[in-house]
């Protein structure tokens, strides 16, 4: 993965030149030069965010997610360390299984949300967010100091590619000797991919769709070769390269949290409605005391899904108003939903306004748009066995 020499310069994944060759619109995303969307051209008659979003929902899309970070925790007390630093119960993981989890501050707020993979008996891989890579690594190192284990930052060793959508497994199956039909959701395996042995292949993703994420060596030539072979393998399914724009609208339809929006250092798992992953009974972990105290005294805000019932788009940061026009919360993420063909949002509101069917207003420029609280996720993928 190539990085400019000056510390302040923007970072580039090993696939950067491939994105530019495809004409991608590039932006600075948390210090990374990343594609937002790919335009239509002579070789690709459809393009743009909506086309990319829809192809993932209906067939297969390809994402470069190499900006994500990877931290390995291994050694005699690796499980004890992971248990101390995450809110889910890693002891329940079998080798080859992954789980959604999070790193918390003593206050109960989020350091970051992570995917924990159990690689071996005392061997774990934590996949972390791009914008918090350095912070997360330092935090994990400090949290693990009292345990007999090794913490390694493997972030720059891998190019991570996500193959997402109902035809994702069919696309990837052409290029691997692993039987993908045997890999369950949130499990992983190792196999040869595009001639690369021992490649980690995980049935995970951030699109609320079925799909896989693969981890390959981060040198430019290998990364571009695999990217192009995946695009070729997916041609019969109409595969499209997809950017951060579609990734965001896809995850919003699935009501998947984004750091700095639905979760942050001032937001707790109770408030973010992530308590289904929170295992308070597993024993002590960082932040547990604060979470127990908050549960006892009650919440002042909670995350809800909103659907606009009037014309207007509730967007990130817009104020949420009660029936009297008083500001009572804010939108964390909001956008038109391409597949659902609705304007949707996630927002923090007082618990008294969180019931399904409750109505609130969202201040959209000079007008107030009426919105209704609806169940989340907004979109649930069909359960089709592959």
N, C-alpha and C positions, 0 to 999 in steps of 0.2 A: 504494500500500500504506500503510495508515494506521498511524501509530506514536504512542503517547501522548507528551506533551511531556516528562515527567520521565524521566531516563535509567534509573531503576530500574524503571519501569513495564513491564508485559508488552506485547509487540508483538502486533499483529493483522494478518492478511492482509486483502486487499480483499474476501475472501469470508466474513469473520467473521459478518456478519449473516445471510448465507444459511445457514450452518451452524446458527446459533441458531434460525432460523425453522423448520428441519427437526427441531429438538429434540435436536441432537447433545449428547452428554456431552463437555464441554470440560475440558481440563487444561492446565497450564503445561508445555510441552515445550521445554526449552532456551530459556526466556524468551519463548515464543510461545504464544498462546491458540489451541489446536488441538483438533479433534474426535478423540476416541478411537473412538467408535462412534455410530451413529444408531439410535434405537429404532424398533420397529414403531409404526405409527399407522393411522388410518382410510385414509389415502391410500397407505400403504406397509405391506401386511400382514405382511411379513417384515422383520426387522431384527436388529441386534446383530452382534458380531464374527464369529461362525461363518457367518451368512448372507452377510455381506460377503466373507469369505474364499472361500466356495464359489462365489459369483457371479463372482468374478474368474477362478477356475479353469475355470468352465464357460461363461461368457458375457461379461459386461463390468461393470466397476466404475469409479467416478469418484473421483479423489483430488485434494485441494488440496495441492500441494507447493510453494506459493509461499514457504515459509519457507527453502527452499534458496537458496544464494547463487550469484551469477554474476560471474565476473571475466573481462574481456576483455584479451588481450595482443596488441597490434598494432604494426606498424612494421617497419623494414628488418631488424631482428634478432630478430623475434618467435619464429621457429622455434628459433634458438639459445638464447633465454631459456627457452622451454618445454622444450627438451631438457635443459638444465642443471637445471631444477627438478622434473622428473618422471622416474619410473623406466621408463616404457614408451618406445617409439620413435615419437615424433610425426612423424618424417621419412617414415614409411611411410603416413601419412594422405593420402588424396586429398581435394580440396575436396568437402565434403558428407559426410565420413566422421567417425565418432567412435570413441573408444577408452577403455576403463577404464584408469586410471593412478593415480598417487599422488604426493604431495609428501612428501619424507623429510627428517629432520634429518641432520646429519653422522654421528650415532650409528647411523643406519639405521632408527630408529623413525619412525612415521608422524606427519607434521603433519596429514594428512587423505588420504582417497582421493577421487578426482575423476573426472569424465568430461570428456575433452578433445575439443572439436569444432573441426574445421578449417573456418573460415568463408570464408577466402580465401587468397591466395598467402602472405601474412605476417599472418594474422589468425586468432586462436584464442579460443575461449570455454571457460573452465573452470567447470564446475558443481560446487559444493562443498556441504558439509553445513551444516545450520542452526546446530548448536551450536558450530561453529568458524568462523563467517563472518568476524568481525573479525580473529581470529588469522590465518586463512588469507590474508586480503587484505594484512595487514601483512607477512606472511612472503613472499608473492609479490612485493610491491613491493621488499623488500630483496634478494631473490634476483635480481631483474631489473635492479638498479641499474647493473651493468656493461655492459648491453646497450642498443643504440639501439632502444628500443621504449617504448610507452606502456601503462601498466597502469591499467585503469578498473574501479571497482566498479559493476556494473550491477544489483546485487541488487534494489534497490527500483524498478526500471523495469518489472519483469515480474510478472505473475501466471502461475504455472506450474501447469498442470492435466495430470494423468496419466489417460489413458483406457486401462485395462488389461484384458486378457482376450481370448479367441479371437474375440469379436465387437467388440472395440475398434475395429478398422479399419472395420468396417461402420458403426458408429455415427458415427465421425468423417467417413467418406466422404460422408455426407449433407450435411455442412456445409462442405466444402472443394472447391475446384476442382483441387487437387493429386491426381494419381493415386497413391493410397497403395499400390497393388499393386506399384508400381515402386520403392518405398523399402525397401531391405534392412535387416535387423537391424543396429543400430548405424550407420545412415546417417541423414541428415536432408535435408529439402528446405525450400523456402519456398513459401507459397501463401496464397490468401485463405481465411480461416476465419471463419465467421459475419460476413462482410462486412468483415473486417479484413485489408487487404492485407499482403503480405510477412511473414506470420507464420511463425516457425520451427517446423517440425513434425519431431520426432525419433522414430525407432523405437527407443525406449529405455524403461527403467522399472526398478523395484526390487521386482518381484513374482515373478520367475522365470517370467513369463508374457509372451506377445506383447502388444504395445500401443504407444501413442504418448504423447509428452509435447509439449504446445504451450506457447508463450511469447507471451502477449498483453499489451497495455498494462495497467498495474496500477491504473488508476482504478476505483473501486468500481462505478460503473454499468456500465461495459463488462464487468468481470469477472463480475458477477452475471448479466448478460444471457447471456454465453457459457456459463457454468455451467448455467443453466436450459435453454438451447437444447440442450446436450449431454444433459442428463437427458431432455428431450423426445425427442430423436433416438434415444436408447437404450431407450425404453419398450418397443418390440416385442421387445427382447432381455432384458427384465427388469432393466435397469440399476439399480444401487443406488449411492448415495453411500457412500463407504468412508472409515474413519478410520485413525488411527495403529495401532490394535490389529490390524486385519487386515493392514495394511502390514507389521507386524512378523512375524506368523505366516507370511505369504506369503514374505517374504524368508528366514525361517528354513528353511522347506521347501526353498528353493532354495540354502541354505547361502551366502547373500550376507552379506558382512562388514558390521558396524555399528561406527562409530567409538565408542570407549569400551567396547567389548565384545570383538570379535575382533581389532580393531586399536587401537593407541594409541601414544603416544610411546616406550613401553618394549618394543614388539613390532615385529619385523621382518617383511619379506615372506617370507623363508624359513620362519619360524615359522608365519605365517598361511596358508601354502600358496598364496600368490599369485605364486609365481615364474614361472607361465606367462605373466604380464604383465610380468615383470621382464626387461629387456633389458640384460644386463651387457656385451654386446659392442658397444653403440652408441657408446661413448665415455664420457667423464667426465660424471657427474651427482652432485648432492649426495647423500651417503650411500653411494656406490659402494664406497669404500675399506673402510668398516666392514662392508659386506655381504660383500665378498670375504674379509675376515679371518674373519668368522663362518662362512662356508662352509668355509673351510680347517680351522678347529678343530672344527667339528661343532656340531649343535644339542643343546640341553638340554631343549627342549620343542617340541611341534608340535601344530597344531590338528587335531582329529579329529571325526568325527560319531559320536554315541552314540544308540542306541535302547534304551529301557528294556525288559527282558525280564521284569520283575516289576512289580507294581502300584506306581505312584508316579511323580511328575513331577520330573525333574531340572530345576531352574530356575537362573536367572542367579545366579552367586556361590556356588553349593553346592560343597562340597569333593568332589574325586575321590579315591578310595582304591584302593590295590592289594589283592592277595589277603590281605595281612597286616593290613589295616586302617590302613595308613600313608597319610597324606595325600601325594599325588603330583601333584595338579593341581587345576584348578577349572573349573566350567562358565561359559562366557562368555554363552551364550544357551540357554534351554531352555523348552519349552512343549508342550502337546498340539498335534499337527498335524491340523487339521480335515479336510483332504482325504485325508491318508494314514491317518488314524484310528490314530495311534501317538503315544507320548510320545517326543520327540526332543530332542537337545541338541547344541551345539557345545562343545568343551572342550579345554583345553590339558593334555597328558599327556607323560611322557617318551617319546622315540622307541621305547624297548623295549616300550611298551604301545600303540603306534599301529597295529599290524598289523590288517588286517581280521579280525574274529572274536575279537579279544582281549577279555577280560572285565574290567571294573572295577566298583567300587561307587561310588555317589553318596550322600552323606549327606543324606537328606531328613528333616529334623526329627530324630526320635529313632530312625529306622531307616535301614538301608543298603539301597538299591535296586540290584539287579544290572543292569548295562547292558552292551551289546555294541558294539564298534567296528564301524561300517558305512560303506560308501562314501558319499561326498558328490558332488554334491548329493543330498539325500533324494528330491527331486522333479525330474523332467525333463519339460518340456512337450512334447507331440507336435509334430513338425515338419510343419506344414500350410502350404502356400504360399498366401498371400493376394494 
